[in-house]
Amino acid sequence: MLIAVAGGLSAPLSVIALRNRDIGGALPLGVLLSGVTLWATGKVGELVSSGLSTAVFWANVQYGGVVVVIAMWLLFVLVYTGRSTWVTRRTVVLLSVEPSLVLFAIWTNGSHGLFRTSMGLVSYGSLSGLTSTPGPVFWIHSAYSYLLLLVGTVLILRLLIRSDHLFRSQAIGLLVAVFSPWIGNGVFLLGAAPPALDTTIIGFSITGTVLVVITVRHRLLDIVPMVREVARDELIESMTDAVLVVDQRDRLVDGNPAAESLLGGEIREVVGRPLDDAFPALADVIDGASNGGGTLQTELERREESAVQYYDVRVSPIQRGFGTLTGRLISLRDVTDQRQREQQLAVLNRLLRHNFRNEATTIQGNASLLRADVTDPDARRRLETIERTIETMIERNERFSHLTDRLKESDGDVVDLAAEIEELVASKRRRHPEVAITLDCTESAWVDAGEVVVSALDELLTNSIKHNDTERPRVTISITSEAQGESDAVRLRLRDNGPGIPDHEIEPIDKGTETPLEHASGVGLWLATWIVRKVNGSLAFTETDDGTTVTVQLPASQSPV
């Protein structure tokens, strides 16, 4: 009766688990319960057999379920407790070796007797059971089974110690479920049960009952701690950034203390709730920026009465074995102050650029009109100085506006730096024939930086030409490709024989900050530095006895052809 109950409980549970195989741990659990069903079916067939050969057949059928139960138990525990990275195709293949050999030994036992050395039948009223003397393969299989049981039990115990109430209830239920059949198996192996009456299968009837309870009452297949365990090492409780973990159905699984203020309550109070219920604004912005389950970055604007908070939202997928999506890790960084500063700077920048252009043009126009009325030579010279200065200011403003606009671009196309620099050098030679510009580059140099970096190099070359006051100004440019660890880089060196860049110009750029006593008047150097760093490059200035060397290093790329 109990054996039939075990099979009756396991069969529908296996169907439920397999239907929910997209949930972590459901697939191995479903196969495990199918194995229990096969085991119970084989035992019932053995008990109702009328002869020895029939009983042996059904006993062999049982082991098809036994070996599956052992292997699937370990896979289920690995996935359930967050060791999904261990569940690879190689692991599955290795775990299938022992069951295959055991089943081969069982079905060919008549020719070698390695699994059973002798067999007989014992009657229990109208029922009968197979008795046998175990062979060496049986004991090896038993030792192996207990080893896998021990590994799984240790992992479940570790989860029991670390988990909160919801997951602890699941873990306790799983421990009861796994110990019940193995206690029965121990009773059978020790000979405490009647011959041929395998109390292991009776233990599995208890297992089926327990799994039903924790599936219905503690949501075994609905919310699993696997997602929590995968992300636990990445969560730092003291982080100021809010961090949330959701499963593949967007149910909240975990979070850090910083997230509680956004959720309006303690994490344990919202665990298990859908994200669109616990934090609808976040769910909306993630859905709006979704890119098919991969990593994404977006921004959340959260309004509370008259205050507005901005958060940089980053979502990373959490994957288990075979690349199956298990959940997502969501971090929220408060960037309100940064966003407000950017808005203020954008407004001021736009106003200053617009007003400067209009006012400078007005001054230039009035100076031109005034020239016709000025006859004094000294006054005309001063007026010409004013006109040249205004022209320089307007030109510089336009150039800086161009550079700042390029800085905002997300240009990441692959370009041939050698060809771009060759064209740039030709343009500079036409405009500045008094400067000897040499280009040393014989091969293409492809970089993954886009044309935006050409603007930065243009600014560096312009700076070298305009500030070179020697009798014979010269600039030498060389481009080389070099190996940098595991990646390649393109290195450009720009050497001039000018007076050099003053320390008070270089130090703020090297430090990345400005102080009241250190103001870099070379705004072009700042813009060039920002552009190079934006494309993951580096820029360094070196003063030599006869001038300055600027070294620019950029990430190399393959030719797009």
C-alpha positions as CSV (number, residue, x, y, z in Angstrom):
1,M,0.0,0.0,0.0
2,L,2.7,2.5,1.0
3,I,4.7,1.7,-2.1
4,A,1.7,2.4,-4.3
5,V,1.2,5.7,-2.4
6,A,4.8,6.6,-3.1
7,G,4.3,6.1,-6.9
8,G,0.9,7.8,-6.8
9,L,2.4,10.9,-5.2
10,S,5.6,11.1,-7.3
11,A,3.9,10.9,-10.7
12,P,1.7,14.0,-10.5
13,L,4.5,15.9,-8.8
14,S,6.9,15.0,-11.6
15,V,4.4,16.4,-14.1
16,I,4.1,19.7,-12.2
17,A,7.9,20.1,-11.9
18,L,8.5,19.3,-15.6
19,R,5.8,21.8,-16.7
20,N,7.7,24.4,-14.7
21,R,11.1,23.4,-15.9
22,D,12.0,27.1,-16.7
23,I,12.2,27.6,-12.9
24,G,15.6,26.8,-11.3
25,G,15.8,23.3,-10.0
26,A,12.4,22.2,-11.5
27,L,13.9,20.0,-14.3
28,P,16.2,17.8,-12.2
29,L,13.4,17.6,-9.5
30,G,10.9,16.5,-12.1
31,V,13.3,13.8,-13.5
32,L,14.0,12.7,-9.9
33,L,10.3,12.3,-9.1
34,S,9.9,10.4,-12.4
35,G,12.7,8.1,-11.2
36,V,10.8,7.6,-7.9
37,T,7.7,6.7,-9.9
38,L,9.6,4.1,-11.9
39,W,11.2,2.7,-8.8
40,A,7.7,2.3,-7.1
41,T,6.3,0.8,-10.3
42,G,9.1,-1.8,-10.5
43,K,8.6,-2.7,-6.8
44,V,4.9,-3.2,-7.2
45,G,5.6,-5.4,-10.3
46,E,8.1,-7.4,-8.3
47,L,5.7,-8.0,-5.4
48,V,2.9,-9.3,-7.7
49,S,5.3,-11.5,-9.8
50,S,4.5,-15.2,-10.0
51,G,8.0,-16.5,-10.8
52,L,11.7,-15.8,-10.2
53,S,12.5,-14.6,-13.7
54,T,9.6,-12.1,-13.6
55,A,10.6,-10.9,-10.2
56,V,14.2,-10.4,-11.4
57,F,12.9,-8.4,-14.4
58,W,10.9,-6.0,-12.2
59,A,13.8,-5.7,-9.8
60,N,16.0,-4.7,-12.6
61,V,13.4,-2.1,-13.8
62,Q,13.5,-0.6,-10.3
63,Y,17.2,0.3,-10.6
64,G,16.4,2.3,-13.7
65,G,14.6,4.6,-11.2
66,V,17.2,4.2,-8.4
67,V,20.2,5.4,-10.4
68,V,18.2,8.3,-11.9
69,V,17.1,9.4,-8.4
70,I,20.7,9.5,-7.1
71,A,22.1,11.6,-9.9
72,M,19.1,14.0,-10.2
73,W,19.2,14.6,-6.4
74,L,22.7,16.0,-6.6
75,L,21.9,18.1,-9.8
76,F,18.7,19.4,-8.1
77,V,20.7,20.4,-4.9
78,L,23.4,22.1,-7.0
79,V,21.0,24.2,-8.9
80,Y,18.7,24.9,-5.9
81,T,21.5,26.1,-3.7
82,G,23.1,28.3,-6.3
83,R,26.0,26.2,-7.6
84,S,24.5,26.3,-11.1
85,T,28.0,27.0,-12.6
86,W,28.9,23.5,-11.6
87,V,26.0,22.1,-13.7
88,T,27.6,21.8,-17.1
89,R,27.3,19.3,-19.8
90,R,30.5,17.7,-18.6
91,T,29.0,17.3,-15.1
92,V,25.9,15.6,-16.5
93,V,28.0,13.3,-18.7
94,L,30.2,12.3,-15.7
95,L,27.1,11.7,-13.5
96,S,25.7,9.4,-16.2
97,V,28.7,7.1,-16.2
98,E,28.1,5.3,-13.0
99,P,24.3,4.7,-13.6
100,S,25.1,3.4,-17.1
101,L,27.7,0.9,-15.8
102,V,25.5,-0.2,-12.9
103,L,22.5,-0.8,-15.2
104,F,24.7,-2.7,-17.6
105,A,26.0,-4.9,-14.7
106,I,22.4,-5.5,-13.5
107,W,20.9,-6.5,-16.9
108,T,23.9,-8.8,-17.7
109,N,24.2,-10.2,-14.1
110,G,23.4,-13.7,-15.3
111,S,26.7,-14.0,-17.1
112,H,29.0,-12.7,-14.3
113,G,27.1,-12.4,-11.0
114,L,28.8,-9.1,-10.1
115,F,25.7,-7.4,-8.8
116,R,23.8,-10.4,-7.3
117,T,25.6,-13.6,-6.5
118,S,22.4,-15.6,-5.7
119,M,18.7,-15.0,-5.9
120,G,15.5,-16.5,-4.5
121,L,11.8,-15.7,-3.8
122,V,10.1,-15.2,-0.4
123,S,6.3,-15.1,0.0
124,Y,4.2,-12.7,2.0
125,G,0.7,-14.1,1.6
126,S,-0.4,-13.4,-1.9
127,L,2.7,-11.3,-2.6
128,S,6.3,-12.4,-3.2
129,G,9.6,-10.6,-3.2
130,L,13.1,-11.1,-4.5
131,T,15.9,-11.9,-2.1
132,S,19.6,-11.9,-3.2
133,T,23.2,-11.9,-2.0
134,P,24.8,-8.6,-3.0
135,G,27.8,-8.7,-5.2
136,P,30.8,-6.2,-5.3
137,V,29.1,-3.9,-7.9
138,F,26.1,-3.5,-5.5
139,W,28.3,-2.3,-2.7
140,I,30.3,0.0,-4.9
141,H,27.0,1.5,-6.1
142,S,25.7,1.9,-2.5
143,A,28.9,3.7,-1.5
144,Y,28.7,6.0,-4.5
145,S,25.0,6.7,-3.8
146,Y,25.7,7.6,-0.2
147,L,28.6,9.9,-1.3
148,L,26.3,11.9,-3.5
149,L,23.7,12.0,-0.7
150,L,26.3,13.3,1.7
151,V,27.4,16.1,-0.7
152,G,23.8,17.2,-1.3
153,T,22.9,17.0,2.4
154,V,25.9,19.3,3.3
155,L,24.8,21.9,0.7
156,I,21.2,21.8,2.0
157,L,22.5,22.1,5.6
158,R,24.6,25.1,4.6
159,L,21.5,26.7,3.0
160,L,19.5,25.9,6.1
161,I,22.0,27.8,8.3
162,R,22.2,30.9,6.0
163,S,18.6,31.2,4.8
164,D,15.7,33.3,6.2
165,H,12.3,31.9,7.3
166,L,10.8,31.2,3.8
167,F,13.9,29.4,2.5
168,R,14.6,27.7,5.8
169,S,11.2,26.0,5.7
170,Q,12.0,24.7,2.2
171,A,15.4,23.5,3.3
172,I,14.0,21.6,6.4
173,G,11.3,20.0,4.2
174,L,14.0,18.9,1.7
175,L,16.1,17.4,4.5
176,V,13.1,15.4,5.7
177,A,12.3,14.4,2.1
178,V,15.9,13.1,1.5
179,F,16.5,11.5,4.8
180,S,13.3,9.5,4.9
181,P,14.1,7.1,2.0
182,W,17.7,6.7,3.1
183,I,16.8,5.9,6.6
184,G,14.6,3.3,5.2
185,N,17.4,2.1,2.9
186,G,19.7,1.9,6.0
187,V,17.1,-0.3,7.8
188,F,17.0,-2.6,4.7
189,L,20.7,-2.9,4.3
190,L,21.2,-3.6,8.1
191,G,18.7,-6.5,7.8
192,A,16.2,-4.9,10.3
193,A,13.4,-5.3,7.8
194,P,11.9,-8.6,6.6
195,P,13.7,-10.1,3.6
196,A,12.7,-8.8,0.2
197,L,10.8,-5.9,1.8
198,D,12.7,-2.8,0.7
199,T,11.9,-0.2,3.2
200,T,13.6,2.4,1.0
201,I,10.5,2.8,-1.2
202,I,8.4,3.3,1.9
203,G,10.7,6.2,2.9
204,F,10.0,7.6,-0.6
205,S,6.3,7.7,0.1
206,I,7.2,10.1,2.9
207,T,9.4,12.0,0.5
208,G,6.5,12.5,-1.9
209,T,4.2,13.7,0.9
210,V,6.8,16.2,2.1
211,L,7.5,17.5,-1.4
212,V,3.7,18.1,-1.8
213,V,3.6,20.1,1.4
214,I,6.6,22.3,0.7
215,T,5.5,22.8,-2.9
216,V,2.0,23.9,-1.9
217,R,2.7,25.8,1.3
218,H,6.3,27.0,0.9
219,R,6.4,27.5,-2.9
220,L,9.2,25.1,-3.6
221,L,9.0,25.6,-7.3
222,D,7.8,29.2,-7.2
223,I,10.6,31.1,-5.3
224,V,13.9,29.2,-5.0
225,P,16.9,30.5,-3.0
226,M,19.2,29.6,-5.9
227,V,18.9,33.2,-7.3
228,R,19.7,34.6,-3.9
229,E,22.7,32.3,-3.5
230,V,24.1,33.2,-6.9
231,A,24.0,36.9,-6.1
232,R,24.8,36.7,-2.4
233,D,28.6,37.1,-2.9
234,E,28.0,40.2,-5.0
235,L,25.8,41.9,-2.4
236,I,27.6,44.1,0.1
237,E,25.3,45.0,2.9
238,S,27.0,48.3,3.6
239,M,26.7,49.5,0.0
240,T,25.2,53.0,-0.4
241,D,23.8,51.9,-3.8
242,A,20.5,50.1,-3.6
243,V,20.7,46.5,-4.9
244,L,17.8,44.2,-5.7
245,V,17.7,40.6,-6.9
246,V,14.7,39.3,-8.9
247,D,14.1,35.8,-10.3
248,Q,13.2,35.0,-13.9
249,R,9.6,35.9,-13.2
250,D,10.5,39.3,-11.8
251,R,9.7,38.4,-8.2
252,L,11.9,40.1,-5.6
253,V,14.3,37.6,-4.0
254,D,16.7,39.7,-2.1
255,G,18.1,43.2,-1.6
256,N,20.4,45.2,0.6
257,P,19.5,47.7,3.3
258,A,20.0,50.7,1.0
259,A,17.1,49.4,-1.1
260,E,14.7,49.4,1.8
261,S,14.2,53.2,1.7
262,L,13.1,52.9,-2.0
263,L,10.8,50.0,-1.3
264,G,9.2,51.7,1.8
265,G,9.8,48.7,4.0
266,E,12.1,45.9,5.1
267,I,13.3,43.5,2.4
268,R,11.8,40.4,4.1
269,E,8.4,42.0,3.9
270,V,8.5,42.3,0.1
271,V,10.4,39.0,-0.8
272,G,8.2,37.1,-3.2
273,R,6.2,40.0,-4.5
274,P,6.4,41.0,-8.2
275,L,8.6,43.9,-9.0
276,D,5.8,45.8,-10.7
277,D,3.9,45.6,-7.4
278,A,6.7,46.4,-4.9
279,F,8.5,49.0,-7.1
280,P,6.3,49.8,-10.1
281,A,8.3,52.8,-11.3
282,L,11.5,50.7,-11.5
283,A,9.6,47.9,-13.3
284,D,8.3,50.3,-15.9
285,V,11.7,51.9,-16.7
286,I,13.4,48.5,-17.0
287,D,10.6,47.2,-19.3
288,G,10.9,50.3,-21.4
289,A,14.7,49.9,-21.8
290,S,14.7,46.1,-22.0
291,N,17.1,44.6,-24.6
292,G,16.0,40.9,-24.5
293,G,17.2,39.9,-21.0
294,G,20.8,41.1,-21.4
295,T,22.8,43.7,-19.5
296,L,21.2,47.2,-19.7
297,Q,21.7,50.7,-18.2
298,T,19.0,53.3,-17.9
299,E,17.8,56.1,-15.7
300,L,15.0,56.3,-13.2
301,E,13.3,59.6,-12.4
302,R,11.5,59.4,-9.1
303,R,9.2,62.2,-7.9
304,E,8.2,62.6,-4.3
305,E,6.0,65.6,-3.8
306,S,8.1,68.6,-5.1
307,A,11.4,66.7,-5.0
308,V,12.9,64.8,-7.9
309,Q,15.5,62.1,-7.5
310,Y,17.5,60.5,-10.3
311,Y,19.0,57.0,-10.2
312,D,21.4,55.3,-12.6
313,V,19.9,51.9,-13.0
314,R,22.0,48.9,-14.1
315,V,20.6,45.5,-14.7
316,S,22.7,42.3,-15.1
317,P,21.4,38.8,-15.9
318,I,22.1,36.0,-13.5
319,Q,22.5,32.7,-15.3
320,R,22.6,29.1,-14.2
321,G,23.8,25.9,-15.9
322,F,23.6,25.8,-19.7
323,G,23.1,29.5,-19.8
324,T,19.5,29.5,-18.6
325,L,18.4,32.8,-17.2
326,T,17.7,32.5,-13.5
327,G,17.1,36.1,-12.5
328,R,18.5,39.6,-12.6
329,L,20.7,41.8,-10.4
330,I,19.5,45.4,-10.3
331,S,21.6,48.3,-8.8
332,L,20.4,51.8,-8.4
333,R,22.8,54.7,-7.7
334,D,21.6,58.1,-6.7
335,V,22.9,60.5,-9.3
336,T,20.6,63.4,-8.4
337,D,23.4,65.9,-7.5
338,Q,25.4,64.9,-10.6
339,R,22.3,65.2,-12.9
340,Q,21.5,68.6,-11.5
341,R,25.1,69.8,-12.0
342,E,25.0,68.6,-15.5
343,Q,21.8,70.4,-16.2
344,Q,23.2,73.6,-14.7
345,L,26.4,73.4,-16.7
346,A,24.5,72.6,-19.9
347,V,22.3,75.7,-19.4
348,L,25.3,77.9,-18.5
349,N,27.3,76.5,-21.4
350,R,24.5,77.1,-23.9
351,L,23.9,80.7,-22.7
352,L,27.6,81.6,-22.6
353,R,28.3,80.2,-26.0
354,H,25.2,81.9,-27.5
355,N,25.8,85.3,-25.7
356,F,29.5,85.3,-26.4
357,R,29.0,84.7,-30.1
358,N,26.4,87.5,-30.4
359,E,28.4,90.0,-28.3
360,A,31.7,89.3,-30.0
361,T,30.1,89.7,-33.4
362,T,28.7,93.0,-32.2
363,I,32.1,94.2,-31.1
364,Q,33.7,93.1,-34.4
365,G,31.0,94.8,-36.4
366,N,31.3,98.1,-34.5
367,A,35.1,98.0,-34.7
368,S,34.9,97.6,-38.5
369,L,32.5,100.6,-38.7
370,L,34.7,102.6,-36.4
371,R,37.8,102.1,-38.6
372,A,36.5,104.5,-41.3
373,D,36.2,107.3,-38.7
374,V,39.6,106.8,-37.1
375,T,42.6,108.6,-38.6
376,D,45.1,108.7,-35.8
377,P,47.8,106.0,-36.5
378,D,48.1,104.9,-32.9
379,A,44.3,104.6,-32.5
380,R,44.1,102.6,-35.7
381,R,46.8,100.2,-34.5
382,R,44.9,99.7,-31.2
383,L,41.7,99.1,-33.2
384,E,43.5,96.5,-35.3
385,T,44.6,94.8,-32.2
386,I,41.0,94.7,-30.9
387,E,39.8,93.2,-34.3
388,R,42.5,90.5,-34.2
389,T,41.7,89.6,-30.6
390,I,38.0,89.4,-31.4
391,E,38.7,87.2,-34.4
392,T,40.9,84.9,-32.3
393,M,38.2,84.7,-29.6
394,I,35.5,83.9,-32.1
395,E,37.6,81.3,-33.8
396,R,38.6,79.7,-30.5
397,N,34.9,79.7,-29.3
398,E,33.9,77.9,-32.5
399,R,36.7,75.4,-32.2
400,F,35.9,74.7,-28.5
401,S,32.2,74.4,-29.4
402,H,33.0,71.9,-32.0
403,L,35.2,69.9,-29.6
404,T,32.6,69.9,-26.8
405,D,30.0,68.7,-29.3
406,R,32.2,65.9,-30.5
407,L,32.8,65.0,-26.8
408,K,29.1,64.3,-26.4
409,E,29.0,61.9,-29.3
410,S,29.1,58.2,-28.8
411,D,31.2,57.6,-31.9
412,G,32.8,54.2,-31.6
413,D,33.4,53.2,-35.3
414,V,36.6,51.6,-36.4
415,V,38.9,54.1,-38.3
416,D,42.3,53.9,-39.9
417,L,44.2,56.4,-37.7
418,A,47.2,56.5,-40.1
419,A,45.0,57.6,-43.0
420,E,43.2,60.2,-40.8
421,I,46.4,61.7,-39.5
422,E,47.9,61.8,-43.0
423,E,44.9,63.9,-44.2
424,L,45.2,66.1,-41.1
425,V,48.9,66.7,-41.6
426,A,48.3,67.6,-45.3
427,S,45.8,70.2,-44.2
428,K,48.2,71.7,-41.6
429,R,51.0,71.8,-44.1
430,R,48.9,73.9,-46.4
431,R,47.8,76.3,-43.7
432,H,51.3,76.5,-42.0
433,P,54.0,76.1,-44.6
434,E,56.5,77.6,-42.2
435,V,56.3,74.5,-40.0
436,A,58.2,71.3,-41.0
437,I,55.6,68.5,-40.2
438,T,56.9,65.0,-40.6
439,L,54.7,61.9,-40.5
440,D,56.4,58.5,-39.8
441,C,53.8,55.8,-40.6
442,T,54.0,53.2,-43.3
443,E,51.1,50.9,-42.4
444,S,47.5,51.2,-41.6
445,A,46.6,51.6,-37.9
446,W,43.0,50.7,-37.1
447,V,41.6,51.9,-33.8
448,D,38.2,51.3,-32.2
449,A,37.8,55.0,-31.3
450,G,35.8,56.6,-34.1
451,E,36.5,59.9,-35.8
452,V,35.9,61.8,-32.6
453,V,39.5,61.1,-31.6
454,V,40.7,62.8,-34.7
455,S,39.3,66.1,-33.3
456,A,41.5,65.5,-30.2
457,L,44.6,64.9,-32.3
458,D,43.8,68.0,-34.4
459,E,43.8,70.0,-31.2
460,L,47.1,68.6,-30.0
461,L,48.7,69.3,-33.4
462,T,47.3,72.8,-33.5
463,N,48.6,73.5,-30.0
464,S,52.1,72.3,-31.1
465,I,52.1,74.6,-34.1
466,K,50.7,77.7,-32.6
467,H,52.9,77.8,-29.5
468,N,56.1,77.0,-31.3
469,D,58.0,80.3,-31.5
470,T,61.4,78.9,-32.7
471,E,63.0,80.1,-35.9
472,R,62.5,76.7,-37.6
473,P,59.5,75.1,-36.0
474,R,59.1,71.4,-36.6
475,V,56.6,68.7,-35.6
476,T,57.2,64.9,-35.9
477,I,54.4,62.4,-35.7
478,S,54.9,58.6,-35.5
479,I,52.3,55.9,-35.3
480,T,53.1,52.3,-34.2
481,S,51.2,49.2,-33.2
482,E,52.3,47.5,-30.1
483,A,51.2,44.6,-28.0
484,Q,49.9,45.5,-24.5
485,G,49.4,42.3,-22.5
486,E,46.5,40.4,-23.9
487,S,45.4,43.2,-26.2
488,D,47.0,45.4,-28.9
489,A,47.3,49.1,-28.9
490,V,48.1,51.9,-31.4
491,R,50.6,54.4,-30.1
492,L,50.9,57.9,-31.6
493,R,53.8,60.2,-30.6
494,L,53.8,63.9,-31.4
495,R,57.1,65.7,-30.9
496,D,57.8,69.4,-31.3
497,N,60.8,71.6,-30.8
498,G,58.8,74.4,-29.1
499,P,59.2,76.0,-25.7
500,G,57.3,73.2,-24.0
501,I,54.1,73.2,-22.0
502,P,54.4,75.0,-18.6
503,D,54.0,72.8,-15.5
504,H,51.0,74.8,-14.3
505,E,49.3,73.7,-17.6
506,I,50.2,70.0,-17.2
507,E,49.8,69.3,-13.5
508,P,46.0,70.0,-13.3
509,I,45.4,67.7,-16.3
510,D,47.5,64.9,-14.8
511,K,45.6,65.3,-11.5
512,G,42.2,65.6,-13.3
513,T,41.2,68.6,-11.2
514,E,41.6,72.3,-11.0
515,T,42.4,74.4,-7.9
516,P,42.3,78.2,-7.3
517,L,46.1,78.2,-7.8
518,E,46.3,75.9,-10.7
519,H,44.2,77.0,-13.7
520,A,45.0,75.4,-17.1
521,S,44.5,78.1,-19.7
522,G,44.9,75.4,-22.4
523,V,41.3,74.4,-22.6
524,G,42.1,72.5,-25.8
525,L,44.4,70.2,-23.9
526,W,41.6,69.4,-21.5
527,L,39.2,68.6,-24.3
528,A,41.7,66.5,-26.1
529,T,42.4,64.6,-22.8
530,W,38.7,64.0,-22.2
531,I,38.1,62.7,-25.7
532,V,41.1,60.3,-25.6
533,R,40.0,59.0,-22.2
534,K,36.4,58.7,-23.3
535,V,37.5,56.2,-26.0
536,N,39.5,54.1,-23.4
537,G,42.8,55.6,-24.4
538,S,45.5,57.4,-22.5
539,L,47.5,60.6,-23.0
540,A,50.9,61.6,-21.5
541,F,53.1,64.7,-21.8
542,T,56.9,64.5,-21.6
543,E,59.2,67.5,-21.5
544,T,62.5,67.0,-23.3
545,D,65.6,69.2,-23.8
546,D,64.4,70.4,-27.2
547,G,60.6,70.5,-26.8
548,T,57.6,68.4,-25.8
549,T,56.5,64.8,-26.6
550,V,52.8,63.9,-26.4
551,T,52.0,60.2,-26.4
552,V,48.5,59.0,-27.2
553,Q,47.7,55.3,-26.8
554,L,44.4,53.9,-28.2
555,P,42.8,50.5,-28.3
556,A,43.6,48.7,-31.6
557,S,41.0,47.0,-33.8
558,Q,40.9,44.8,-36.8
559,S,40.3,46.2,-40.3
560,P,36.6,46.2,-41.0
561,V,37.3,44.8,-44.5
